[in-house]
Amino acid sequence: MTHMHVAGSIHADVLTHAPGWLDVPADVNALLAPLWSRNVAKNADGVLTVAGLTVTEIAEQVGTPVYVVDEDDLRHRAREFAAAFAGWDVYYAGKSFLCTAVARWVADEGLGVDTCSGGELAVALRAGVDPARIGLHGNNKSDTEIELALDAGVGRIIADSFDEIARLIRLVRTRDRGERPRLMVRVTTGVEAHTHAYIATAHEDQKFGFSIASGNALDALLQVHAASELELIGIHSHIGSQIFDAEGFAVAARRTLGLHAEFAARTGVEPPEMDLGGGFGIAYTSADTPATPAELAEAMRRIVEVECAAHGVAVPHLSIEPGRAISGPSAFALYEVGTVKRVELDGGAVRTYVAVDGGMSDNIRTALYAAEYSATLASRRSAAGPAISRVVGKHCEGGDILVRDEFLPADVTPGDLVAVPASGAYSRSMASNYNHVPRPPVIAVADGRIQTLLRRETLDDILRLDVG
């Protein structure tokens, strides 16, 4: 199956009122199981349920919009990656979604936590995650962020620039506490994964890392190795996000291990560790068929073994970062329909605009990347036929779109509930208060019970920041 481009139907070969990858459903009420977490289903009345609760009960108790996390599913996905990559370190992507409860869950399941700001690091530490299993990323870490990491004793800092290396040396000298932070050097391999340009992170013309091709990566490794204040532990490579197979990793691993071997030849030292990144893809629509953790692990182990043998180096201790593959499929967003408009298009076709009580402030990805999502009528079974629909938000923007193309029942009406799967990654973490709209809460459901992870923002929260 051909995967949908992460940038959505604007990159399709033919633009139609319904994109070519979107099939007319035989039953508009049915769920496409791969898009939903393991404990989501519909009951006999067509109402969406999760872990023993209906969405109507959830809406009555906590209101809408709301992000609903299937706790058992998130934990299960974390365990799957830990088991598939046994012997490797697996780091949960804090940037996908992070709160203290989720940080504790993934740590319980054997994962480390990757952070890329002082705020994310503070949440992981507050959650009680072992600092030795925390990493700090970032292309422009401040002194304050670095010192927070040094104070905590994080297990690794991923260096991203010569300025940062110099900053680290200066801070260690100034603090004079006998500390020696463990560093990985982030490199760019020139591999451009099949992702949107904004989330491809290994091609040369972008802000992250040191280029292998230019020689900067080797220079950075040598500089860290020569600094008595720092401990070089290895090389970090990340080729992008929403990646469906291991093909791109083969080229990236070849180049990264070539750099590893070149450094060893120059210094007589083989760095003990290597991180191959991750950013594994998930299913947002029927066009997406992501690989399983076991499939990815088997392919990546084989790639590393072959490339290490070819370069004559030992297999280093390896780590990966699955990215959205853990949090993304484990949650859905729940909205209430406010207005419905049927708009006549060229040729007499009709598109139904379904406006809900959220929008681009709680999921910016559709507007930012033209990313595609799916949706389902969640509060009842419909006897109506499918109608090509667009789920839009309440913001004062023409681009305020949540689901660009979906077949929903033709009788969707105000008061109905609509659920959007695969909303666990980046929706809440990239949420804003655009138009001064409070951000929705995040709840977890397990065994028929609701746990609030992040409470709903209120207008008082927003006004409290206005000191004018």
Summary of the structure (lengths in Angstrom):
residues: 468
radius of gyration: 23.3
end to end distance: 55.6
largest distance: 74.1
contacts: 1649
relative contact order: 0.17
helix: 32%
strand: 24%
